Structures are given as C-alpha cells and as structure tokens.
Amino acid sequence: LLVRAYSADVAFTPMIYAKHFVASEKCREAEFITSIGLSFIALSTFVRLKQFYVLLFYAGDQPTIVQFATNDPEEFAEAAMFVSRNCEGVDLNCGCPQRDVMKEGYGSSLLTEPARIADIVATTRRRISRADFTVSFDGITFLSFQQLTLETCRRAESAGVSFITVHGRTPEQRSEPADFDMIKLIKSSLSIPVIANGGVKSYKQALEIAKYTGADGIILL
C-alpha cells in the first residue's frame, strides 16, 4: 500500500513459486493475503468457493498483478486460476538471475526457451476467459543474442501476452547501465505495450526514458 500512496498505477506482488502455491493451502494463505495495516479494518478472510480462494481485501489495493515463477504451463495456468477473481492479472518471472531460481529452470533461464514461454501464455489464456485479465512477463533481461530476444518477445505476443516488462540488463549484469537502446528496439518491434525497467532513480529520468524508448510505462525497483 505504500506505493499506492504515491500514485503508482499498478503494483506487482513479490515473486511466488507457482508449484508451492498450487500444491499448498498454507502457501496460498501466506502469500496471498493483503495487509491493510492498523489504520483500516482487517479483512483477511478467505472463502473457499469452487476451488478458488476468494480474498476479501482492502478495495484500495488495486490494480494488482500476481507474479509467479515456474517453467510449467499447466502449473502457471492453475496458479492463475486460484487468484484470477482477486487481481487484474498474472505475471511470469523471466528475469530473476538468482542461482537457486535459475537452477530450477525459472527466472531468466526461461529466456532460452521461446516456445515454452509462448506455451505458458497460451495455456493460461485458454484457461481464463476474462477479457480484462492480463498475462504478462516481468523483468525480461536480455540475452547476448538480439534476434533470440526478439523472437522470444514476438512468440509471446503471438501467444496472447498482454504486455512485456523489459529489464535492460543481461542475467550476468548487476549495476551496469541499462540498455535502453534494446528496450527501444523491442518496443518498435511489437504492437503490445512494453514497460521499461532498469536503473530508474527519479521522476525526471523516468520521463526521459519513456520518451527515448517509446515505452508505455516505467517500473521502479
């Protein structure tokens, strides 16, 4: 809720492992409860209804997108089904460079598998019919091969991805300047919204990056 106080247009949850979320009721209760603080009435009651966990949450905590880590299309789609009544969309993490995430085949390790990413998107689209429900990627980092990066994005677009968030660094980079030229290229190659991410430290800088890249939005991390 802190970012809501500063007029963020949308907020993402922290990364959640889809396999645990799907398999464990305790995980769902731990990861998908909105805390509204002491200044509001606590509404954290879950109601089980037709295999959904319906969260009664503070109405001001919207729009929210739930981010999952997985490499399994059915797993991601099922996790999306659990949360679909209480959020505006789900997001596939394709950018996390942490070793424990990548060794599971999640995060940025997915970037070498354009077909798998497209399958995850398409499977989720088939399972959830809501026209206003978004399926996206968060934190895509660039591969060393420009064409493979573009292929990944284009195949996801063809599969029905709603938007893509592009982080302007490779999995090996940490504090190096973000590659906004690549973000600009991706934006010009797609017809869906592209969100720019990486090293944004001020409102002025965000406006400059949006103007230079043509990005439809900026993520602050």
Sequence and secondary structure as in RCSB ss.txt:
>XXXX:A:sequence
LLVRAYSADVAFTPMIYAKHFVASEKCREAEFITSIGLSFIALSTFVRLKQFYVLLFYAGDQPTIVQFATNDPEE
FAEAAMFVSRNCEGVDLNCGCPQRDVMKEGYGSSLLTEPARIADIVATTRRRISRADFTVSFDGITFLSFQQLTL
ETCRRAESAGVSFITVHGRTPEQRSEPADFDMIKLIKSSLSIPVIANGGVKSYKQALEIAKYTGADGIILL
>XXXX:A:secstr
 HHHHTT S EE   EEHHHHHH HHHHHHHS     TTS     EEEETTEEEE   TTS SEEEEEE S HHH
HHHHHHHHTTSSSEEEEE     HHHHTTT GGGGGG HHHHHHHHHHHHHH   TT EEEEEEEE  S HHHHH
HHHHHHHHHT  EEEEESS TT SSS   HHHHHHHHHH SS EEEESS  SHHHHHHHHHHH  SEEE  
